[in-house]
Amino acid sequence: MTRSRLMTFLAGFIMGGLAMLGIVMLSSQQPRELEIVHAGGPTVPPDAADANDANDANDASAEAPANDSADFSRSIIIPVQGVSAAAIQDTFDETRGTSRRHEATDILAPRGTPVIAADDGVIKKLFLSKPGGNTIYQFDPAEQYSYYYAHLDRYAEGIREGLTVKQGDVIGYVGTTGNAPANTPHLHFGIFKLGPEKRWWEGTPINPYPILITRARR
């Protein structure tokens, strides 16, 4: 190979290498979609009582056995206006999805029926979730228990987090938000015994049914 051809070959080789290097550097500078990894569960605290309904709930109640309703120490009322104890069915142990226990009582009523506070206490959290729809978490005055109201059509006017409510106050209205069947308006009502951390999204589920039919004031 002559000297001129060798120089031409080397020049082409170097130019080709530089071009490839430029392409690699350019591609490395292009914006790319970040992969978001949530370690240890969802970033937002999950809907605890919706551990009854949600596959992705990060809730201690999913591992804890249900508390005996006889240990419940509060005097509550049926949280749907105009519904008697005789109209309530025990749905606590029913299966939802493929294997999840319901861990709540469904109280059927016409859409828009007022939902009332089962006990005195504080509105701890207003939460919109895929399974529960419009939900309310209410703590009792001693913060021993959390009352969970789900599938609400809407909140009552003036309801906000931190609001003190009295037993019987209207806090929302029966609906079918979340994963409730559109033709079956009802209140999904749960009771949870809170842990020492007093987290609104976790607790030990208690069956509301025997409480509502034997100890609720009607």
N, C-alpha and C positions, 0 to 999 in steps of 0.2 A: 504494500500500500504506500502510495506517495505521501510525502509530508503534507501537501495541501489537502488531500483527501482525509488524512488522519485528523488534521485540525478541524475540518468541516464536521467529521463524525463526532469528535469530542464536543464541539460547540453545540451540535444538535442534541447530544446526550445531556449536556448541562442544562440547556434551555428546557428540555422536556422534564427534567427533574425539578427545576424551579417551578414550572407550571403545575406539576402535581402537588408540590409543597404548598403553593398558593391556594389550590382547591381545598386541600385538607384544612388549612388555616381558616379559610373563609367559612367552611361548613361548621367548624368548631365555634364560630362566633354567631351562628344563627340562633335566634331564640327557640327554646324548646319547652314543651309542656312539662311542668314539674310533676313528679309522682309524689303525691301526698300520702304519707304513712302515719296512721294514728296508732301510736303504741299504747297498749293497755285499754283499748276501747274508744268509744266516740269522744270527740273533743268536747262537745256539749254534754252535760250530765243528762243521761237518758231518762225517759219517762218510766218511773219505777213501777207504778201500778200497771203500766202498759207492758210490763214483763209478762202480764197475762196474755197480751195480744201480739207483742212484737218479738221478732226473732233476734233483733239486734240490741235488745235492752241489756245494759250492763248493770244488773240489779242484784243485790245480795239476796233478795227474796226468792230468786230463782233457785237458790241452793238451800234456803232455810225452810224447815217444815212449817206448816201453818200453825199459828197459835190457837189454843183452845178458846173458843168464843166466850166460855164461862169466865175467863180471866179478864174480860173486857170490863173496865171500871166506870165508863161514862154512861149517862142516860141520854139517848139520842131519839130523834123522831125520824119518821120515814121521809126521805129527802125529795119526794115528788108530791106536789100539792094534789090533794084529793084521792090519793091511792091508799087503799086499806091494806092491812097485813095479809088478808086473805087472797089478795090479788098477786102476791109476790111468790115467785118460784125460786127454789134453791138451785142456782147454776154455778156454784163455786167450784165443784169438782168436774164440771163438764169439760170436754176437750175442745180446744180451739186449734185450727190448723191440723197438723198431723199428730202432735203429741203434747201440746202445751195445755196445762190446766188453766182454766179461766180465772180462778182466784178473785172473783167478784160476783155481785148479784146484779142481774139485768132487771130493771123495773120498767115495764112497758107502759107507755102513756102516749096520748096524741101529741103530734109535733106542736111545739110552742107551749106545752104545759109548764108552768113555773117549777123550777128546781130550787129547793130551799135548803138552807144550811142545816145539816143534821144536828149540829151542836154549836155552842158558842166557840169563838176562836178567831184566828187570823188567816186571811187569804195569803198563803205563802208563795204560791206560784201560779201564774197563768201560762199555759204551755200548749202550743200547737204541735201535734205529733201525727205521723202518718196513720198509726192504728187508732189512736184515741180521738183524733180531731181536736176540737176545742175542749180543753180540759182545765180543771181547777184542782189544786192541792190546797187543802185547808188543814191547819194544825189546831188541835184543841188547846185550851188555855194553858195547860201544863206542859204542852209539847211532848206528850206521851204517844199520841196517835196522829196519823195523817188520814184525812178523808179525801177520797179521790172521786171526782165527778167527770165523766167522759162522754163523748159523742154529743156535746151540747150544740144546739142550733146556733146559739149566740150567748154572750154574757149579758147579765143584767146591767142596766145603765149605772155607771158609777163604780162598777167592780174594778178593783185594781190590786196589785200586789201590796201587801202591808196593811190592807184595810181590815179593821176589826169588825166582825159580824156577830150578830146574835142569832141564837137558834130560831129558825123559822124565817129569817130574812131571805128574800128572793135573790139568788146569785146567778141564775142562768135559766135556760129554757131547753126542754127536751128536743133532741134532734137526731140526726144520723151522720154527723160528720165523722171523718176517719174511715175506718173499715166497716162501719155498721151497715147492714142491708138498708137500701134506700126506702124500702116499703115497711120497715120495722123500727119506727122511732122508739127510743128507749134511753134511760139513763143507766150507764155502766157505773155502779157504785162499789167502791172498794174501801177497805179499812186496813191500814198498816200500822203495826207497832214500830215506832221509831227507835233507831239505835242511839247510842250516846252522842254520835256526831250530829244528830238532828238534820240529816240530809233529806230534802223533800223527795228525792228520786230513789230512795232505798228504804227498806224496812221488811218486817215479817208479816206476811198476809194473814188476816183474820177473816173468817167467814162471816159476812154481815147478816146472812139469812136468819140464823137463830136469834140474833140480837134484835133484828127488825120485827120479828113475829112474836117475840116473848117479852122484850124489854123496852121496845120503842113505845113512847107515849102516842096514843092514837086519838 
